[in-house]
């Protein structure tokens, strides 16, 4: 990200920008805030004051603790080091905070990546028609399919892009499907896994229900989305609640910031491959029992009507 772009980003709860930070940020009053909020505000102030604005220019947790006790002696007089560091670690996961960390031993810094992502998403809502926006969104999502298909194959599934299938109605057609067919003493056992893919976590509370709806015919269902690798810690924590409540998995396609920006802007030339993406299974998809009639209906929608078609369906590992 260029300095010019970084300078235009707001980096705190008010109107403070990187230009303001480069001059001299105003020392905040911590007041009667909870300890967790005091740690967040104090550390943001210290990192801005020290010009720690990139991943190669950081302060360790211990250094932040020492500086916080020096800058705000009354507020942190009785705060234990380990307690402070735990609050600091939680702040990194807070999507409303611009404190970032690429690993506890790599130190903390102020990152504008999360704000930049939010602004890019906002700018993408142009004046084009809903139909044009939907088409553009699907075209960008399609760039994620090949690498997700390869991921399913690596997990031992026969896999295929089934996004063009519209036979199962609204929210009944996943983007990718995987099938694992095993011979057993009682016949053939079939496990179905599905993936619903999005280009970002924007409106995830809405889109995640597409993945949830697939559970009626899928033994395992995943919600997947692309995300800049620098802000991988900024995944909304509420996703865990949804994943556990509805028994689905969550996959994050971690991309370099530049690649993610191109994906969002629609300027990515080719589909992503495994060298460009690190797929992180942040929540595993638990196995769910599915009534056979719904599983059979889904298989028929994929063109599978007999055992021969079952074993010939999709792409699979060369070892199969």
N, C-alpha and C positions, 0 to 999 in steps of 0.2 A: 504494500500500500504506500502510495507516495506521501511525502510530507504535506503537500498541498491538500490532499484529501483528508489527511489526519487532522489538519488545522481546522477543518470545517465541522468537525464532529463535537457534539456536546458531551462532556465527560462527567458530569455530576448531576445532582438532583435539580440544580438551578440552571443558569445560563452560562456557566463556566465552560470555556472551550479550551482547546490546546493552546491557542494564542494567549489566553489568560494564564494558563499554567506556566508558560514560558516566562511570564513576567513574575508574578508573585501571588499565589493563591491566598485568599483570606483565611486566617485561622478560624475554624468553626468553634461554636459553643456546643459542647456535648450535652449539657443540661441534665434532664432527668430521664433521658433515653435508657432503654434496656442495654445491658452490657453488650449484647450482640451488635446492636446498632451503633454503640459507641466505638466498638472495635472497627466496624466498617467505615464509619466517617473519619475516624482518626487515621486509619491506614491509608485511605484515599488521599487525605490531606498530606500525609508524610510522603507518599509516593509521588504526588504531584510536585511537592516542594523540592524533592530530590531529583526531579526530572527523570523518574524511572518509567519511561514510556515505551519500552520495547523489551522483547524477551531476552535480549543480550545485555540488558542493563537493569539489574534487579536488586532487591534487598531480600535477605533471608528472613524467615519468620522470627528468629531470635533478634535480628537487627531491628525489625519493626517493633517487637515487644519492648526492647530497650529504648528506642526513640519515642514510643508512645508514653512510656512511664516518665520520660524526661520532658516531653512536650505537654503532657496532661497528668501531672503528678497526683492531683487530687482524685481524678476519675479512676485511675488505674493503680492507686496505692496498694489496695488489698487484692488485686487480681493476680491469680497464680499464672505462671508462664504457660503451663499446659492448657489451662482453661482459655487463655488468650489465643493460643495457637489453634485450638479447636474451633473457636468462633471465627478465626481468620480463614480456616479451611472451609467452613460452611459458607463464608462470604464469597469465596471463589465460585461456589455452585449457584449463587444467587444471580438470576438473570437480570436483576435490576442493578447489579454492581459491575463496575468496570475493572475491578481487581482481578487479575488473572494469574495463573501459575501453570507451567507446563510440566510440573513435577516438583514435589516439595524440596528436593535438593537443588532445584534450578532457580528458586527464588520467585518473588512476587513483583508484579509491575502493573501499570495502568494500560489496559488494552482497549482500543477503540473498535475492535473487530465486531463485537456484539452490536454496538450502535450502528456501525456501517451496514451490517446485515439488515437491521431494522429499517434503515433508510432506503436501502436497495429494494426491499420488499414493498415499501411505501411508494417508491418511484415507479415500480412495475405496474401499479394500478393506473394505467393511462386512460385515455378517452376512447380507446377502441371498444367495439361491441363486446357483449358477453360471449358471443359465439367465437369471436376472434381470440379472446382471452382464453377460453376453454381449449381451443385448438392449439394455441401456443403452449399452454400448460401441458397438454398431452404430448406434444412434440419434445418438450424438455424432459418430461418423465421417461419417455422412451429411451433417452440416452443412458438411463440407469439400468435398464433391463438386462443387457448382456452380462454385466458383472454380477448381478443378482442371480441370474440363471446359472452362471458358473459356480456361485457360492452354494446353490442348492445341489448341484452335481457333486461338489466336493463333500457335501454332507451325506452323500449316498443315495440321492433321489434321481429318478428320471425327471427331467425338467423341461419346461417350454414356456415361451411368452404366450399368454392366452388373453392378452388385453383386448384383442379385436373381437373376442366372443361376447355377444350381447344377448344370448339366449336365456339367461337366468334372471333377467330383469334388473331393476335399479339396485345397485350395491350388491349384486349377486355374482359379479364377474371380476375376479381378482386380476391383477396385472401379470403375475407369474404363478405357476402351479408346479408342485413336485409330487411324484408318486413313488412309493416304495412298495413293491409287490413281493411278498414272501410266500413260498410254499410251506404249508403246515400240515399236521396230521389230519386236520379237518377240512383241508382245501387250501384256498389262497387267501392270505391276509393282506389287505391293502391299507396303507397309511397315506393320507393326503395332507399336504402342507401348502399353504398359500401365502403370497406376499402382496401387500398393497403398498405401492411406492409413490413418494412425493418428493418434490425437489427441495423442500425445506420444511422446517417445523412450523411454518406459518399456518395458523388456524388448525393446529394439530388436534385440538379438542373436538373439532368437527370431523376431520378426515379419519381419525382413528376408528370411528364407528364403521367405516367401510371394512376395515380388517376384522372388527368384532362381528359384523354381519356374516362373514365367511365361516364363522365357527359352526354354522348349522350343517355344513357339509365337509369341513376341514378338521382333521384331527389336531393340526397345529396351524395357527394363523399368526402372521407377522405384520406389523406396521413398520415400514422402512422410510427413511428420509435422509437427504444429503445435508451435510453440516460442515462449516469450516473447521479444520482440525485445530486451529489455535483456540477456538472457543468451545472445544469439545466438553469442557466442564460446565458449560452454560446450558446443558440440556434441562428443560423444565422438570423439576423434581416431581410434579404432579403426575407425570407419565407412569411412575412406579405404581401409584394408586390405581390408575386405569388398567395397567397391565395385570396387576394382581387381582383386581375386582372382576375383570372380564376374561381372565386366563388367556392372554395373548402375549406374544413376544414383541420386542422392539429392536430393530436393527438401525444403526447409524452408519451412513456412508461418509466416512471422514475424508474430506478433500482439502488440498492445499487452498489457501485463501484465494489465490488468483484463479484457480480452476473453478472454485465455487462461484466467484463473481461472474465468470464467463457463462456458467450454467444458468444463473439467475437472469443474466442479461440476454440470453439467447444467442450468444456469440461462440458457443462451443461447437467446433466443427464436426467432431466425431463422437461416437458413443464412448463412454468411459470403459477402461479396461482395468484389470486387477493391479497393474503397476501404479495406477493413478488413485486407487481407492483402497482404504483400509476399512473393511466392514467390521464393525464392532457390535457384537450381540449384547447390548446392555441389559436386556431382560430376555431370558430364554422362554420359548413358547412351550408351555406344559402340554402333555398329551391329553386330549379330550375324547371321550367316547362319542361317536356319531351314529345316529340311526342309519342302518344300511340303506334304506330307501332314498335318503338324501345323498348319501355317498354315491349310490348307483346313478341317481339323476345327474349329479355333477360329472361323473365319468362319461355318461351318455352325451352330455353337452360338449365334452372334449373329443367326442368321436370314438370313444372306447365302448364297444358293445360285446366284446368277447375276449377270452384269455389271450389269444394271439395278438389282438390289437393292444391289449394292456401292456404286454412285454415289448411291443414295437413302438409304443408311444413316446414322443419327446426325445430329448437328447440325454445321453447318459455317459458315465465314465467308460473309458476304453476297457477297463478291467471287468465290466459287467458282461 
